[in-house]
């Protein structure tokens, strides 16, 4: 392992990779997540094998199923990623690697007497948050629904959990056992504290001459070479029809009979009533309660009397007699509501103790007739009836869809107004009208629309803020298409000019670097270009910053850590803006002896790297021990099948 680190540290790419490895360690085996449980194989399906592990074949159909699962997971981050592109990026090989590793480790574990009980598997399933209902407990219906949506059988899930458990039991001790001594970690910790200072200057591409007008051949060549830049990504046309409570306004309007029925059913709510504001203290014994009551009747406040006894008075506001009886007892309520305003009631006993109550305020609320309460009752009934009517409408629409009705048929049946979107990208942009803003109803369903497949049934989705619903369906998928050269000719011509200037900037930067490395000062070398350039800037940083920033550190600082002191290098500026000339002026070595926390962190990081290496070597040894073969022809055939023959 140390040889590996030294090779990296001395390579041209510098320390960036090595120290990123210290902070970003991954074991590479499947995590306990529903969408990743398909990481290991089971012997199902037909077709020629893609691999054989411990005498068990992995059929092409199994690899295809697993790749499909992982592709669907990847699409949650990249909605426009198609299956062919996923396979082209190595998705099939990576999936097969996980399948083979899992099967080999399971076979090794079982051969050495390791087993996983059904009870343990069931416990793991019940603990997966995705399978739990609102109560936080395992929900069988949700369990079945998720397995169906992820295309995973229960038997496959159980086999995968058992296999993953065995893998974790095997690999956990191996990864956790790796340790690195302080003596070994200290040099690496010193490197983390090393500080470098230098300068950089930008040679902008726009500072170089544009040259002659691009020829037709130059434009055509550039267009063909950079066709992806001028390609419109996959787009989708979506049909949608939004509806809200106005759709059920007539059904939600309450009748006079319903209003009267509601009034009569809640007559007590509209009758005359009395409410009181009270202050009370509850005492454990009657003698103590009597003493507090006497002090209050003598002129002290109830709060002060309670405090003198080591207690605290509480207030009860706007309470009716029945409510107070429910909170304490009927006797307490009778006493509190029979006392005059400002008077003290009690002590009266309840299950809580002895109550001393002072009546702070008495309010008489007049009753309301049916006509007086009509508007309030009508509003409440309208709200509840509208919610029920909307729920019924959504259910009826979903039932019609489940019976095979198309989007157009459902919209006509329920009187919805359909809208056909333009062909839009996953962010809702219409490349033919880039300034147009997508409708909120379309935005609400875009992610689902880009996960749907041609021919899928229409769906009903909720609109944000509980404002309504939208029925939508995927009409068509427009594949990624290059724009015709005639449409982008001016842009291409300008790009040809910028490319010339970029090449010229590279040449100028190369000449400046050569002069600096021969002893010319940076300022002098820049002046000798004869160009109008921005002033140079001073930069500095440590290796620990390089590690913690994980690629977000300024490129000139990152480059300085792959340079020799008193030397210069060139670096392409972002977005083809030109080239940077970077000069490393000073290197100050780090001293971790005064920073034990850095040494400790470095030991931990190196230990994780060592653990990963041990795990990889152990897995390779297990694959060899149980017998593992990969059928490259079978893999190639499976990839063609998965990609649709591409």
Buried (B, 14 or more C-beta within 10 A) or exposed (E): BEEEBEEBBEEEEBBBEBBBBBEEBEBBBBEEEBBBBBBBBBEBEEBEBBBBBBEBBBBBBBBBBBBBBBBBBBBEEEBBBBBBBBBEEEBBBBBBBBBBBBBBBBBBBBEEEEEBEEEEBEEBBEEBEEBBEEEEEBBEEBBEEBBEEBEBEEEBBBBBBBBBBBBBEBBEEBBEEBEBEEEBBBEBBBBBBBBBBBBBBBBBBEBBEBEEEBEEEBBBBBBEEBEEBBEBBBBBBBBBBBBBBEBBEEEBEBEEEBBBBBBEEEEEEBEEBEBBBBBBBBBEEEEBBBBBBEBBEEEBEBBBBBBEBEBEBEEBEEBBBEEBBEEBBBBBBBBBBEBEEEEBBBBBBBEEBBBBBBBBEBEEEEEBEBEEBBEBBBEEBBEEBBBEBBEEBBEEBBEBBEEEBBBBBBBEEBEBEBBEBBBBBBEBBBBEEEEEEBBEBBBBBBEBBBBBEEEEBBBBBEBEEEBBBBBBBBBEBBEBBBBEBEEBBEEBBEBBBBBBBBEBBBEBBEBBBEBBBEEBEBEEBBEEBEBEBEEBEEBBBBBBBBBEBEEEBBBBBBBBBBBEEBBBBBBBBEEBBBBBBBBBBEBEEBEBEEBEEBBBBBBBBBBBBBBBBBBBEBBEEBBEEBEBEBBEEBBEBBBEBBBEEE
